[in-house]
Amino acid sequence: MKKTDGSIVKKKNPVIPADYPDPDVIRVGDVYYMLSTTLHFLPGAVILRSYDLVNWEIASYVFDTFEGTEEARMVNERSNYGCGMWAGSLKFHKGRFYVSFAAKETCKTYFYSSDSVEGPWDVKCIDFYFHHGSLFFDEDDRVYLIFGHREIWIREMLPDLSGLKPGGFLRKLISETGDVWLGYEGSHFYKINHRYYLFTVYWPKSGTGRRMQMCFSCDTLDGEFTGGPVMDDDMGFFNNGVAQGGLVETNDGCWYSMLMQDRGAAGRFPVLVPVSWQDDRPVFGKDGKIPSIVENVENRPYYQYEPLYCSDRFDYITDADGHCRLKKQWQWNHEPNPAFWKIVNDGGLKIVTGKICTNVTQAVNTLTQRMLFPKSTAEVTIDASDLNEGDYAGICALQGCYSMLAITRELRRYYLVVIKREATEKNRNTTIPDYMPGMITEKVSLGISSVRLKMEADFEKGADMVSFFYREPREGGKWRKIGGSHKLYFGLDHFAGCRCGLAVYATKKTGGSAIFQDFQYRYEE
């Protein structure tokens, strides 16, 4: 962050170099809030906070657990990778916050509301999947949901969002029938200067062949919505178009859109785009391009933002069972089981195995943080003295083509192993059941049950590589690389950017455990 005169702040674009996809942004007073998709990770539906649109911190999550399905709890070999909370809508209406989204595994649409972003949140749901819905409150207090894929529809809701309004307004706004990679979706809907605006993402096979931002508008809800592309730019990053997101007006009357861009294995990043207006039509960027450096007025110039990543000594104040609320930067890979994790008295996170697994993606109570672009490093000390035979405890680059450095126990001896799963076209393009074990590519005898491990991720210029290291088990031991480097990817199987995961899983017998201590996270811009 660089300040020029004490009131203007500048930053590189994308403004968040991490996986915060499907952004929707609003302003309440001098505070900006942004909702982002969290998929299967919990707590879910993250809301970020900013006072300048370029620096962000985690404000809250909308829910701690979600529906309690067998997929969310990873019962047996079930999982909800790539499902959960998708492409939500964030609104503020008459003193109350609203979050809405649809979930694939339940085929329901959810409406949360609260007087504060910190909650508590009330929830109502409709037993129907409204794809990428945008909640919209009109000036007459009628409320609508705009949703769909290829065909975008508007449908009137009951005022309390408990269901669809019988006989309420319903119509198709736009449709796409051509040969495209992705038809219209990711709707965001606004009324600006008495005119209605619909923004969507669109991915044609012709032209530049990348995702682009579209805008359609009309003076009335029942009139013809017309428009076309308003942004077609990749910021020089491998023809990955910048599109899909919300629109917001600042206190001083300027406009911005927060869109997103795929950045390889690191995920999808929020990109801030200045917006101007010409003849009631939004003009995105400058001369058709997205600036690599963005700036805005800092509403609270002396405010210190909490980083979006954290180190952690796991030395929290806990309840009688050793449980507590972890730092906001952490998310569980799926719904955690409180019976199998706790904070130990002298500082450390203890995870106990509660099911038999074939690989780390099936492990319950895997704790994760996003890995940041372009380079980030995480290291942790693991005490594996209470592992059972056939258990694995370690640090992993969590994606469909995961790689993990873990301690395992065999015939009363401890070994360090690197476990990998290589990318396949099937993993990249489909959501598939996950039954197969990873491949052990290197194995080293430890002789002791505690060791410090390190993971380095390099996403710069599309490298998308992860490497592992361990500290040699002697006083003043040096870091030693193990297992070579591993190629990561972003695919539809998990549909999420790479995470650093702390995980323990059992292959033979449950009840073993490991303790994670002194987690350190470093980010290289």
Order of alpha helices (4+ residues) and beta strands (2+ residues): beta-beta-beta-beta-beta-beta-beta-beta-beta-beta-beta-beta-beta-beta-beta-beta-beta-beta-beta-beta-beta-beta-beta-beta-beta-beta-beta-beta-beta-beta-beta-alpha-beta-beta-beta-beta-beta-beta
